[in-house]
Amino acid sequence: MQHNQNLKERFRSEIPGFAEKARAFAAGEIDRKAYKGISGGFGSYAQRGETGNMLRLRLPGGRVTKQQLAFLAKSVDEHNVQRMKITTCQTIQLHDLTADSVADMMEKAIDCDIITRGGGGDHPRNVMVNPLSGLEKGEYFDVRPVAEAVGRHLVERIWTLKMPRKLKVAFSNGVSDEVHATFRDLGFVARKDGAFDVYCAGGLGPNPKLGLLVAQALPVQDAACAVEAMIDVFCTHGNYENRAKARTRYLRETLGDEGLRTAFAEALKKAAGRDDVQLEIADWQPEPGKEELTLPMPRVTEQKQHGLYAVKYHPAGGLLTPDAVHRLNQVIGNSAQAELRLDPCGAVYVVNLTAGEVPEALEATKDSAQTVFESSTACIGASTCQQGVRDSQALLTECVKAVREAGLAANALPKVAISGCPSSCGTHQASAMGFVGGVKMIDKVAHPAFTLFLGGCDALGKETLGTPVCAMLQAEVPAFLVELGRAVEQSGKGFDEWMKTNEETLRTIAQKYAK
């Protein structure tokens, strides 16, 4: 995705001013709240305590090209970056950075077409796309070129917009929806007829909402008009006074569903009359391979392009180590057309591999999660995030350790989603089983705890929000999962099959740990 050169130079010209503020904050001359209001718009935040800074790389659709991965690998060495996180918005966050490192990486990223501007604050965020869009068998059409064009359009609008809060936009290829297009601020779902159904005003967190269908059979070339319509409605009717109610999902309360549909339709009609919302859609397809693999193979997916494959790599907790980045960079560097696609659940796909390149990719990623449960997701957690309540990454590590020690069958537990606070950055509300951080009072003393959620589903056409069951101490969660896994294992079934007739059994087990 190529950004406008004038835009890149404008952003570059702002970085020295940001760097000055970042150094002032590090010196204690700017308080944390004031600095957050400055740094967020540049895609950076101070971490909790004295642990440095985070920088969020804006990677539309989660696509990481060969040039961009090489930049990341070089930056890891130059700035001694030890910790990176794949986010639910398909970006990569670099953690524990000095103020000077943040500014230096911001500027150098521009040269490989990475813009961090708008990665935080009240701005349009990274545009999301199914990670295998354009490569997935059975998809209605490749939505990635449209999404990338919308991403360019939104970045160009960052300097002129004043929205109540952030805006998250996602595109689904019509057969899968890892990016939650049907419950984002604005979502586009591909149709068999080559058009989009459009959803808006959805979102996880406090007062979660599934998206509202506001347009059907929208022509692809009108996607930017729909974006402008959403911005228009949000800016006109959004809450600028109360940040807790400033997300688009609260428009459902302000306008009502029918009122929101009407407002969106009117704004869409108005946007269609503008001449500054045309998208320049560029397409690219990989060259087919000549050889084929014998499938199935663990972690290998056959692409729709003949003779090409994707290898999935899920690092623990979605955390990338420097070594992992270098291994991936070597694999990509040895391939003519391979690149990375980030999955919102914390995984990476190495795509466009020929049959002969797959073995090297598998070897380089052999530390990947080995079971469905080990591919569970967690946000960065309270040890790093200023807003966090509990350390979700620590809980996931504890749970994986306990389950491995128990020697449970690979299919005894599902993938779980863990959020450190009610903001649902770990998407606990959209998962079959989720946990959200909080406290549990025992003898008037607050103890670290997590509330169990059940019943969420993010499958396209089956979207459901999970509901809370009970709170249990953080220290008890691993034991709960082990006991649950043993019950499933003894049935001789996998978790999904077992759950169809045993939800009450699960709830009974959970209640033992809530007491």
N, C-alpha and C positions, 0 to 999 in steps of 0.2 A: 504494500500500500504506500504510494508516494504522496507525501504532503506537499502543499504549495510552498515554493521556495521563499516567498515573501513572508508567509506565516512562520516558517522555521527561523528566519532571521529576526522576526519580531520577538519570538520567544527567546532567542539567543540574547537579544539586547536586554531582556529583563533579568537574566540570571545574575549579573553582578549585584544588582539591587537586592535580590533574594539572598545571595551569599553574605552580604553585609548584615542583613537581619539575622541570618542563621548564626553568624559569629557573635552577634550581640546577645542572642538568646543563650548561647553556650557560655558567655561571660556573665550571665545573670542580669543583663541590662534590660531584658524584655521578659515579662512574665509568661507562663505557659499558655494561658488562655489567649492572650494577645498574639503570641507566636502562632498558635494553631490557626487563627484567622488569616494569617499571612501565608503560612507554609502549605496549608491544604490545597490552595489553588495551584500550587506548583507540583502537587503529587507527593508531598512529603509531610510527615508528622514526627514530632518528638515522641519517643517511646516512654513508657512508665519509668519513673525514677531517673537514674543517671545512666541509663543504658544506651544512649545515643539516639540516632535518627533512623527512620525508615524512608525509603524512596520507592515509589510505585511506578513501574514501567508500563506505559500505555501500549498494549499490544492488541489491536483490533481483531476480534474473533479468536484470540488466543494463538494467532499464527506467529511463529518465530522463524525467520529466514536464516539462511546460512550466515549471512553477514551479521545479523543481530545476535545470533548465538556466539559468534566469534567475539563480538564486542563484550558480551556478558562474561565470557571466559577470561578475557583480558582484564576486565574491570575487577573480577574476583581476585586476581593476583595483585593488581596495582593497589587496591584498597583493602586487602586482607579481609574480604567479605567471607564470613564463615556460615552465614545463615540466610537462606532465601525461601520464600513461601509462595506457592502457587495459590492464587486466590479464587474465590467463587465468582469473580468477574473476569476470569481468564487473563489475569495479569501476573507478573512476578514482582514480589516485594523484596527488596534488599534491606537487611536489618543490621543494626548496631554500627551505623556509619557516623563518622565525624561530620561536622558542618561543612568542612572543605571538601570532603569526599562526595557529599550529596551534590554540591554545586558542580564539581568537576564531572561527575557522571551524567548529570543533567545535560551539560553542554556537549560532551562527547557522544551522547546517545543521539543527538540530533543528526549527526553525520551518517548514522545508519537508519535514519527515518523513524526514530522513536521519540515521541513527544510525551513528556510527563505532565505538561500543563493540563489542568482540569482533572487530574487524577484523584483529587480530594476536593473538599469544599462544596459549595452550592453550584455545581457544574454538571454538564452532561458527562457521564462516566464512560469507561471503555465499552464499546459496542460488542455484544456477545453473539456467538454463532455456534451451532453444533460443531464440535471439534472435527468430525469427519465429513462435514458438508463438502460436497463436490467429489467425495471419494466413496461415500456409503452406497452400497447396493440398495436399490428400491426407493431411494429418495425421489421426491417429486421433481425437484430441480435444485441446482447449486445456488444457495442463497448468499454464499460468501461474497461474491463481487458486489452485490447490492449492499450488504452490510458494511463492507469496506468503504464504499462510496458514501454511505450515510455517516460513517465514522469521520471521514474527511470533512463532510458538511458540518458536523457538530463541533469539531475542533475549531473550525473557522468562526463559529458562533460564540465561542467562549468569552471573547472580549466584549461582546455587545449584550449578553444576556444577564438579567438579574432575576433569577428564579428564587422561589421560597426555599428550596432545598435541591438536592442532587436529582438527576434524572438517569435512570438505567434503561437501556434499550437492548432488546435481544431478538435474534432471528432463529427460527426453527425450520429445518428442511422438510417438515411434514411427516416424518416417520419416527423421529426421536426428538426429545426436548430436554437435554441435559442442562440447557441454559435457562429453563423456566420461562420461556417466552409468553406463556399463557398466564403468568402471574408476576410480571414485572411492571414498571411504570409504563412501558410501552413495548408491546411484543408483536412480531410478525410471524405468522405460521403459513408455510407454503401449502398450496392446494394443488390437486391434480391438474387443474386447468391452467396452471402457470401463474396464478395470481396469489394474493395474500389475504388471509383473514387477520384482522387487527384487534388486539386486546389492549386495554389500558387500565391504569389505576389499581394494579395489583401489587403485592409485596409482602414479604415476611417481616417478622419483628412484632412490636406491640400492635394490637388491632390488625392482625394479618388479613389479607383479602386475596381471593383468586381474581384474576383479571376479568374485566367486563368486555364482552364482544361489542365493538363499536363500529366496525366496518367489515364488509364481506366482499370478496372478489376484487380487492384493490389492485389495480394494475401495478406491476413492478416499478414502472417509471414514476409512479406517484408516491413512492415510499418517503421521499423527502417532504412531500406535502403533508403526509400523516405526521411526520416528526414535527413540522412547524405547527400543525394543528394542536398537537399535544402540548407544545411549549406555550402556545397562545392560551389554551384553556388553563394550564397550570399557572401561568403568570397573572391571568385575569382573576381566577377564582381561588388560587392557593392562599394558604395562611402565612402571612409575613410577620405575624405577631407572636405566634406560639410555635417554636421549632418542633416541639413534640407532636404537633399536628400539622406539620408543613409538608409531609410527603403526599404524593398524588393519591394514595388510597383513601385519604380523608376527603377527597373531592366527592366520594360516594355519599358521605354524610352531608356535605354542603349542598350538593346539587340533586342528590338522589340519582338512581341509575338511569332513569329515563331522561332526567335533566342533563346528566353527563353525556348521554348519547346524542342528545340534541345539540348541546354546546360543541361537541366534537365534530358533528356533521357540518355545522355552520362554519367552524374554524377551518375544516378541510376544504370546504367550498371556497372560502376566502383565500386559502393558500394556493389553490389551483390556479388562481388568477395572477399569481406573482411570477415574475421571470427570473427570480434569483434562487429558485429551489430545484433546478434541474440537476440531475445526477450524471456524472461521467463514470459509467460502469465499465471497468476493465476486466477481462476474463483471461484465465490462463489454465491450461490443462497439462498434466505431466505426460511424458511420452510412455507408452506401454512397454512392459518388459517382454523379454523373449522366452523366459523359462517360467515354469510353474512349480509351486511347492505342493506336497501332499498334506492336506489339512484333514482334521484339525491339529493345530499345534498350540501349546499354551501361550497366551498373550499375543497371538498373531491373528490379525483380521485381514481377509482378502478384500482389496479395494475393487471398485467397479471397473477400474482400468485394468485390462488384461495384464497379468504378470506383475502386478504391483501389490505391495502389502504394507500394513501398518503394525508396528509393535508397540504394545502398551506398557508403560512403565509407571508404577505407582509407588513413589517413595513414601516412607512412613510419615503420616500426618501431613502429606503434601509439602514436606520440607526438603529442599534441594541442598545438598552439600557442595562445596567447591569441587570435590572429586567427581561427583555425579555430573556437574556441568562440564567438566573437562572430558569425561568419558563420552557424553552426548555430543560434544563438539567434535571429537575425533570421528565418531560414527558419521556425522553429517558431512564432515570435511572429506571423508573417503567416498562419498556418494555423489553422483552427478546431479541429482535433483531432490534429494531428501531434505526435509525440514521438520520442524516440530509443530504440534498442535496441542495447546493446553486444554485440559478438561477441567470444568469448574469444581469437580470433586477432588482435585489435587493430584491428578495423574497427568502424564505426558504421553502423547502418541508420536512416535517417530514414523513419518509417513513417506509414501512414494519410494519405498525400498524395493529393489528387485529381489528375486529369489536368492541370488547369490549374496546379497547384502544383509539378509535377515539374520543369519547366524551371528555376525559381528554385533548387531544391535541387541540380540538376545543376551549375548555374553556380557555386553557393556551394562546391561540393566538387570543383571541376575539378582540384585538385592531388592527387587520389586516385591510388593506384597504378594504372599503366596496363597492366600485364601480370600474369600469375599469379605470376611470380617476384618482381615488385616488391611483391606482397602477402605476402611472407615475414614470419615472426614472429621476434621476439627479446625476451628479458627485458630489464629495465632495465640490467643489466650491472654489471661490477665497479667502474666509475668512480663508481657511486652506492651499490650494494648492499654492505653489510658482509660478506655471505657470498660474494660473487662472486669468481671466479678470473680471468676474462677479460672484456673489454669487448665484449659481444655486439652492442650497438648500433653500435659503431664498425666491427665486422666487417661487419655488414649494409650500412652506408653504403658501405664500401669495395667490397663485392661488387656492389651496384647500380650504382655509378659505373663499374666495370670492364665490366659487362655492357652498359650503355648505350653506352660508348665503342666496344665491339666491334660494335655494331649487330646483335646477334643477333635472330633471328625471335622474335616474341612467345611462341610455344609451344615454344621450344627448351629451356627449363628449367622445372622444377616449382617450386612453393612450397616453401621450406625453412624449418626451424625451428631457431633458435639459442639455446642455453642457455649462460649464462656459467659455470655450474658443474654438478656432477652432480645437483643438486636438481631439474633438469628444469623450471624455471619457464618455459622457452621451449618446452616439450613436444617436445623433439627425439626422444624415444623413441616418440612416437606419430605420427611423420611419415614419409612415403616417403623423405625425405632430411633428415637432421638433423646438427647439429654441437654438440658440448659442449666447453666450455673446459677447458684443462689446460696441461701443459707438455711440451716435447719436449727431451730431453737430447742435446746435441751437444758432443762433446769435454768432457764432464762439466760443461757449462754449461746451465742451464735457459733455454729460450726459449719465448715465448708460442706456444701451439699450440691446435688444435681437433681433436677426434676425429670422424671421419665415421661416421654411423649410417645404415643402410639397412634398408628393409623394414617400417617401421612403418605402421600403418593405423588410423585412428579411425572408419572407416565402420561404421555399425550393422550387426551381424551378421558383420563381417569383421575384427574387432579383432585386431591383431597388434602386438607390441612389436618395435621395430627393434633391430638388433644392431650392435655396433661393427665397423668395417672396418679403419681405420688412422688414425693421427694425422699431421697435417701442420702445418707452421708457419703461424701466422696470416697472415703475409705472402704465403703461397703459395695460400691458399684462393681468392681472386679469379681467379687464373690457372687453377686447376683447373676452376672453373665455366665460364670462357670456353672452355677447350679442350673440355670436355664439351658445352657448347652448340653449338660448331661441328661436333662429330661428329654430334650429333642433327640439326642443320640440314642437313648434307650428305646425310643419308638421305632427306630430303624428308618426314619424318614429324614429328609432335609428340612431346614427351618421353614421355608416357604410352604411346603406341603403340610407340615405339622401345624403351622399357624392357622390354617383354614378352619380347623376344628378344635383348637386348643387355646384360643385367646384368653379365656377365663383362667386356664391353668397358668398362663404367663402372668396374668394380673395377680393371682394368688401368690405366686412365688415373689413377685415384686413387693407385695404388701408385707411380707416377712421382713424385708430389709427397710421398710418405711417405719417400723416400730422402734 
